Amino acid sequence: MNSNPSDAADSSKGTPGIVGLVVAAHGRRGILAQSDGKRFPYMIRGRHLRVCCGDRVRFEPIPDGKPVLITAIMPRDNELQRLSGRSLPETIAVNLTHLIVVMAALPAPDLYLTDRYLCAARLMGTTGALAWNKSDLATVPAAELAGYETLGYPVLPVSAVTGNGIEALRAWIGSGTAILVGQSGVGKSSLLNALVPGADVVTGKISEASDEGRHTTTASVLHPLAGGGALLDTPGVRDFVPAIPEGRA
């Protein structure tokens, strides 16, 4: 886990180009946006750059070509990293301000996994919270989750079905950039679509625009939220072990 990654910071030094924000990424292609709202499909120069959705980058137009060329990554605020199957750090998301662990009565909460995610949030310098989804079916187990609130992690009851708590969760994110994480089956996709109506349709359209439609299910997409924030939608991660830098274990 890295709260001030140096490798991304170095890649933009002395590199000319227009600044943009990566709003969709899958493989080495995706979509980036300029501050004026214009969007372009992109390609990446060389093999050493590892671009993530949410990255601020420098890019250049390609003569007579539709995609633009990303030439450098601007300094990252932080990185959400896990250990891969080979025990190597793997970056899942970048430049986050909020990490939301989604839970529900079913499947039964995995508090060990929850602790791992909140550990990652702490290492990144990111604000963490719990979202108790499907609150229309089961109330928040206050006694079981009281320890998290004591540590400063709010527990927010929400329902993607009834809409209960959705506005409160959106307000909690505010103008920040958030990611939803948690176990399979807790309703992360439904909650995403409640926060960003039509998010699944947007993901499909962005994937088509980047000429890599077959990778829709593995795309990461940064969705704007009403109120000025953003929500990062990433492919499902079955397991999560935070990558802890040396000296911070």
C-alpha positions in Angstrom: 0.0 0.0 0.0 1.4 3.4 -0.9 0.1 6.8 0.2 2.7 8.7 -1.9 3.9 6.5 -4.8 7.2 7.6 -6.3 7.2 5.6 -9.5 4.1 7.3 -10.9 5.5 10.7 -9.8 8.7 10.3 -11.7 7.1 9.3 -15.0 5.7 12.8 -15.7 8.9 14.8 -15.0 10.0 16.8 -18.0 7.3 15.2 -20.2 5.3 17.6 -22.4 1.7 16.9 -23.3 -2.0 17.7 -22.5 -3.3 16.8 -19.0 -6.3 14.4 -18.8 -8.0 12.1 -16.4 -8.4 8.3 -17.1 -12.1 7.6 -16.7 -12.1 4.0 -18.0 -9.3 1.4 -18.3 -9.1 -2.2 -19.4 -5.9 -3.6 -20.5 -3.8 -1.0 -22.3 -6.7 0.9 -23.7 -9.5 3.0 -22.3 -11.0 6.5 -22.2 -9.6 9.7 -20.8 -11.3 13.1 -20.3 -10.1 16.7 -20.4 -11.2 19.4 -18.0 -13.6 20.7 -20.7 -15.4 17.4 -20.8 -14.0 16.1 -24.1 -13.3 12.4 -24.1 -10.9 10.4 -26.2 -10.0 6.7 -26.5 -6.3 6.2 -25.6 -3.3 4.0 -26.2 -0.2 3.9 -24.0 3.4 4.7 -25.1 5.8 1.9 -24.3 5.4 -1.0 -21.9 6.7 0.5 -18.7 3.6 2.6 -18.0 0.9 1.0 -15.9 -2.2 3.2 -16.2 -5.1 2.9 -13.8 -8.6 4.3 -13.9 -8.5 7.6 -12.0 -4.9 8.4 -13.0 -4.1 11.9 -14.1 -1.9 11.6 -17.2 -0.2 13.6 -20.0 -1.1 12.7 -23.5 -0.5 13.6 -27.1 -2.8 13.4 -30.2 -1.8 10.8 -32.8 -1.7 12.3 -36.3 -4.5 10.8 -38.5 -5.5 8.5 -35.6 -8.5 8.3 -33.4 -6.9 7.3 -30.1 -4.6 9.7 -28.2 -1.3 8.5 -26.8 -0.6 8.6 -23.0 3.0 9.5 -22.5 3.3 9.9 -18.7 1.4 9.4 -15.4 1.1 12.4 -13.0 1.9 11.9 -9.3 -0.6 9.7 -7.6 -2.1 10.6 -4.2 -2.3 7.0 -3.2 -2.7 3.4 -4.4 -5.0 0.6 -3.3 -2.8 -2.5 -3.6 -3.3 -6.2 -2.9 -0.9 -9.1 -3.0 -1.2 -11.1 -6.2 -1.0 -14.9 -6.3 2.8 -14.6 -6.6 2.8 -12.3 -3.5 3.6 -9.2 -5.6 1.9 -5.8 -5.1 -0.9 -5.4 -7.6 -2.6 -1.9 -7.9 -6.4 -2.0 -8.0 -7.2 1.7 -7.7 -5.5 5.1 -7.4 -6.2 8.6 -6.1 -9.0 7.6 -3.7 -10.4 9.7 -0.9 -13.0 7.2 0.4 -13.2 3.4 0.7 -16.6 1.9 1.5 -16.8 -1.7 2.6 -20.3 -3.0 1.6 -21.8 -5.6 3.9 -25.2 -7.4 4.3 -26.9 -10.0 6.4 -26.4 -12.5 3.6 -23.8 -13.6 2.9 -22.8 -13.5 6.5 -20.3 -10.7 7.1 -16.6 -11.6 6.8 -15.1 -9.3 9.5 -11.6 -10.5 8.7 -12.0 -9.3 5.1 -13.5 -6.1 6.4 -10.5 -5.5 8.6 -8.2 -6.1 5.7 -9.9 -3.4 3.6 -10.0 -0.9 6.5 -6.3 -1.6 7.1 -5.6 -0.7 3.5 -7.7 2.5 3.8 -5.6 3.5 6.9 -2.3 2.8 5.1 -3.5 4.9 2.1 -4.6 7.9 4.2 -8.2 7.3 2.9 -11.4 7.7 4.8 -13.1 4.3 5.5 -16.8 3.5 6.2 -19.1 0.5 6.3 -22.3 0.4 4.2 -24.9 -2.0 5.5 -26.8 -2.9 2.3 -30.2 -4.6 2.1 -31.3 -2.8 5.2 -34.9 -3.4 4.1 -34.3 -7.1 4.9 -32.2 -6.9 8.0 -31.3 -4.1 10.4 -27.7 -3.2 11.2 -26.2 -5.6 13.8 -25.2 -2.7 16.1 -23.5 -4.9 18.7 -21.4 -6.7 16.1 -20.3 -3.6 14.3 -20.0 -1.3 17.3 -16.2 -1.7 17.4 -15.9 -0.1 14.0 -17.8 2.9 15.0 -15.7 3.3 18.1 -12.6 3.4 15.9 -14.2 6.1 13.8 -15.7 4.1 10.9 -19.3 5.1 10.4 -21.9 2.4 9.7 -24.3 3.6 7.1 -27.6 1.6 6.5 -28.6 1.6 2.8 -30.9 -0.3 0.5 -30.3 -0.4 -3.2 -33.9 -1.7 -3.6 -35.9 0.9 -1.6 -33.4 3.8 -1.9 -33.1 4.2 1.8 -29.8 5.8 2.8 -28.6 6.4 -0.8 -28.7 10.2 -0.5 -26.9 10.0 2.9 -24.2 7.8 1.4 -23.8 10.1 -1.6 -23.5 13.1 0.7 -20.9 11.3 2.8 -18.8 10.8 -0.3 -19.3 14.5 -1.1 -16.8 15.8 -3.7 -14.4 12.9 -3.1 -13.6 9.8 -5.1 -14.9 6.6 -3.6 -14.7 2.8 -4.2 -17.1 0.1 -3.1 -15.4 -3.1 -1.9 -16.6 -6.2 -0.1 -17.7 -9.8 -0.4 -19.5 -11.2 -3.5 -23.2 -11.2 -3.1 -23.6 -8.2 -0.8 -25.1 -6.0 -3.6 -22.2 -3.8 -4.7 -23.4 -3.6 -8.3 -26.9 -2.8 -7.2 -25.6 -0.2 -4.8 -23.5 1.3 -7.6 -26.5 1.6 -9.9 -28.5 3.2 -7.1 -25.8 5.8 -6.6 -25.2 6.2 -10.3 -28.4 5.4 -12.2 -27.6 3.6 -15.5 -24.0 2.9 -14.5 -24.1 -0.5 -16.1 -25.2 1.0 -19.4 -22.5 3.7 -19.2 -19.8 1.0 -18.7 -21.0 -0.8 -21.8 -20.9 2.4 -24.0 -17.5 3.4 -22.7 -16.1 0.0 -23.5 -17.5 0.1 -27.1 -15.9 3.6 -27.5 -12.5 2.3 -26.6 -12.7 -0.4 -29.3 -12.3 -3.2 -26.7 -16.0 -4.1 -26.2 -15.1 -7.7 -25.4 -13.4 -6.6 -22.2 -16.5 -4.9 -20.7 -16.6 -7.2 -17.6 -13.0 -6.4 -16.7 -13.2 -2.6 -17.2 -12.7 -0.1 -14.4 -14.9 3.0 -14.8 -14.9 6.3 -12.9 -18.5 7.4 -12.7 -19.4 11.1 -11.8 -21.8 11.5 -8.8 -24.4 14.2 -8.4 -22.8 16.7 -6.1 -19.4 16.6 -7.6 -17.9 13.4 -6.4 -17.0 10.2 -8.3 -17.4 6.5 -7.7 -14.9 4.0 -9.1 -16.3 0.7 -10.4 -13.7 -2.0 -10.6 -13.8 -5.7 -11.6 -14.7 -8.1 -8.7 -11.9 -9.2 -6.5 -12.5 -12.6 -4.8 -9.9 -12.2 -2.1 -8.0 -9.2 -0.7 -4.7 -9.1 1.2 -3.3 -5.6 1.5 0.2 -5.1 0.2 2.0 -3.5 3.3 5.2 -1.6 2.6 8.4 -2.6 4.4 8.6 -0.9 7.8 4.8 -0.5 8.2 3.9 -4.1 9.0 
